[in-house]
Amino acid sequence: MTRYLLSRLMGMVVVMALVAVLVFVLTRAASGDPVTVLLGDQATAEDIVRVQKEYGLDKPQLVQFGYWLKELSQGNLGQSIFCSARSRRRCGSGLSPRPCWH
């Protein structure tokens, strides 16, 4: 019985690790350049460098993944760039979709 439980637990850990990697890669690939989305087309080079440094986007992908996992394990889902609010608060405030200004 113990052997079975350990094998199931190890399988769960592997699946969770694969899902974490997949989510990280897909969010990085699908969203394009987050700095351009955040600042708009009129951003200067200095603004882009400042925001990249502020959000850690100037670090290697592996380091960014480590930071992301650490924050995720603490329940920090990040900040919405569209609503300027913590994503965890937006998720916890209700399941019905509503605009950012409400």
N, C-alpha and C positions, 0 to 999 in steps of 0.2 A: 504493500500500500504506500509506504514512504517513497519507494522508488518511482511509483506512478505519479505521485504528487510532485516530486522533484522534476520529473521529465515534463509534466504539464507546466510547472512554474518556469522552467528554462525555455520552453516553447513560447510562453507568454512574453518573456523578456525579449526574445529574438524578434517576435512580431512587433512589439512596441518600439524596439529600436529601428526596425525597418520602416514603420509608419512615421516615426519622427524624422528620419532622413528624407523620406518621400515628401512629407509636408514641407520641410525646410527647402528642399530643392524646387518644388513646384511653386511655392510662394515667391522665391527669388526669381524664377524663370518667367512666371506669368505676369508679374506686376511691372516689368520693365524697370526703368530707373526711378526709384522712389524719390530721389532728390529732385528730379525734374517735375514729378507729380506734386511734390510738396511746395516747391518754390515757383513753379511756372516757367514759362519760356523766357521771361525777362530777367532771370537770375544771372548775376555776374559770376565770374570764375571764383572770386573770393568767397561769395556766398555759398557756392557749391562745395568748396573745400571745407568751409566752416561746418556746414550741415553734415557732410560725410564724416568728419571727425567727431561731431557731437553724437551721432547715432552709431558710430563704430563701423561705418561702411568702408572706411579706408583700411581696415584690417583684412587679413586673408580669410577666405571662406570658412576654413576649418575653425578659426578663432571665433568668427561670427556664429558658427553652429554651436560652439561651446557656450558662448554667452546666451544664445537663444535657449539652449537646453536648461541652463541654470535658471534663467528667468521663468521658463515654463514650469519647472519643478517647484517654483515658489508661487505659482498661480498668477504670475504677471503675464498678461496676454498682450501687453504693449499699448501704444497710444494710437488712436484712430487719426489718420492724417486728414480725413474728411470732416470729422466732427470735433476735433481738438478735445477729445475726452478719452479717458481710460477705457480700453476695450472691455475689460472685465466689468466695469460699471455699466456699460451699454448692454452687455449680454445679460447681466443680472437684473436689469430694470424691467425686463419683460420680454416675452418672446414675439410679440407682434411687431412687425416692421413699422418704423415711423421715421420721419425726417430728422435730421440732426438738430434742427432749430427748435424742437419740442422737448 
